[in-house]
Amino acid sequence: MSNNKRERRGLMLILSGPSGAGKTALSRLLLSEYKDMELSISSTTRAARPGEVDGEHYHFIDDDTFRAMAKNGDFLEWAAVFGAFYGTPRAAVEIALAQGRDVLFDIDWQGAQQLKQAAASDLVKVFILPPSLGELEARLRKRDQDNDSVIAGRMARARDEINHWGEYHYVIVNGDVEHSMEDLRAILSAERRLRKRQPWLGEFVRNLIQPF
Amino acid sequence: MSNNKRERRGLMLILSGPSGAGKTALSRLLLSEYKDMELSISSTTRAARPGEVDGEHYHFIDDDTFRAMAKNGDFLEWAAVFGAFYGTPRAAVEIALAQGRDVLFDIDWQGAQQLKQAAASDLVKVFILPPSLGELEARLRKRDQDNDSVIAGRMARARDEINHWGEYHYVIVNGDVEHSMEDLRAILSAERRLRKRQPWLGEFVRNLIQPF
């Protein structure tokens, strides 16, 4: 065998899907199982809510800093939501990918679409579906037991989100978490092996075919 | 869970690489392990050689039949080599894919390039590399122990073939067959899960989001 260092390029794993489909639980399981995977942390100009930790839930930055970074192309994507800015810092992602670590994104279809413009070949886009809307509603009711109008709003948003399933490479119907994790393991296992994620191959082939 | 039939679409698994890299051994292992995979059998106008069985090694057909099929678009790709025609019959492949079976192709880069024009989204292209050219030559010498000029010719063709590694989705350095089989299993496991190979998802999502 060769002595070439076979260091792969990391990938950007996008998990989208309606609230209640199970993205967050799957994200936690992935991060605990894959030590070479990290969660992308967004920057925002909104104030931290009680319990939110700077650098863990968000990077909390001021308006001027955000605008300067956006102007400088320092975000892979950014958007204004309810008067605050949210963005994905480019540098942390690019360092991780170059060092062979994967970056996980728990974002909706709009965030995923915007990321697509930034780095298409690095993206692995997975859409998480609930097994049924009845199941989705049951999961949401467990979270907000006494607020019907919040549930109704979330169900309407869930339908909107689900309409974008066709923009993803993979779709997982998340009926059973362990089965979905098997799907995700298979996806990661192959996506990490793609030629485009094996930058060492070029040198390996050059050494292979040079006259000896 | 749903009662939808979750029948996937098959894929076309292309194995290319220089003679001696181990394509044929890997093909045999794949076909014995995956019962829902079949080897694509080419049609040819050349005469059967001793030991070759019609419908197993090739479909042996006459020149007029070949020309009529080519004119009719019945081949996914075809070529003339040393005065004989070779082609991949379209119908058998399309039936297998529609029925959720994978079709394996043990072909060189030229055959793979021509297939690409026929059905790009069905293709999973894997290039098999030897760990070194010394190892490749040793493997070829085991086959043809007493013919240096044949070996030299094959080594020259091996370099030409290897130059096309960059046209494939995956590249496997076949130093250890069991390790390469693990790579192939991972590739198949994820490629079979791709959204585009899950035609049942469209109906599943329509049923999911219809008002209930």
Boltz contact constraints between the chains, C-beta under 6 A:
constraints:
  - contact:
      token1: [A, 1]
      token2: [B, 131]
      max_distance: 6.0
  - contact:
      token1: [A, 1]
      token2: [B, 175]
      max_distance: 6.0
  - contact:
      token1: [A, 131]
      token2: [B, 1]
      max_distance: 6.0
  - contact:
      token1: [A, 159]
      token2: [B, 209]
      max_distance: 6.0
  - contact:
      token1: [A, 162]
      token2: [B, 209]
      max_distance: 6.0
  - contact:
      token1: [A, 165]
      token2: [B, 205]
      max_distance: 6.0
  - contact:
      token1: [A, 170]
      token2: [B, 193]
      max_distance: 6.0
  - contact:
      token1: [A, 170]
      token2: [B, 195]
      max_distance: 6.0
  - contact:
      token1: [A, 171]
      token2: [B, 195]
      max_distance: 6.0
  - contact:
      token1: [A, 171]
      token2: [B, 201]
      max_distance: 6.0
  - contact:
      token1: [A, 175]
      token2: [B, 1]
      max_distance: 6.0
  - contact:
      token1: [A, 186]
      token2: [B, 189]
      max_distance: 6.0
  - contact:
      token1: [A, 186]
      token2: [B, 190]
      max_distance: 6.0
  - contact:
      token1: [A, 187]
      token2: [B, 190]
      max_distance: 6.0
  - contact:
      token1: [A, 189]
      token2: [B, 186]
      max_distance: 6.0
  - contact:
      token1: [A, 190]
      token2: [B, 186]
      max_distance: 6.0
  - contact:
      token1: [A, 190]
      token2: [B, 187]
      max_distance: 6.0
  - contact:
      token1: [A, 190]
      token2: [B, 190]
      max_distance: 6.0
  - contact:
      token1: [A, 193]
      token2: [B, 170]
      max_distance: 6.0
  - contact:
      token1: [A, 195]
      token2: [B, 170]
      max_distance: 6.0
  - contact:
      token1: [A, 195]
      token2: [B, 171]
      max_distance: 6.0
  - contact:
      token1: [A, 201]
      token2: [B, 171]
      max_distance: 6.0
  - contact:
      token1: [A, 205]
      token2: [B, 165]
      max_distance: 6.0
  - contact:
      token1: [A, 209]
      token2: [B, 159]
      max_distance: 6.0
  - contact:
      token1: [A, 209]
      token2: [B, 162]
      max_distance: 6.0
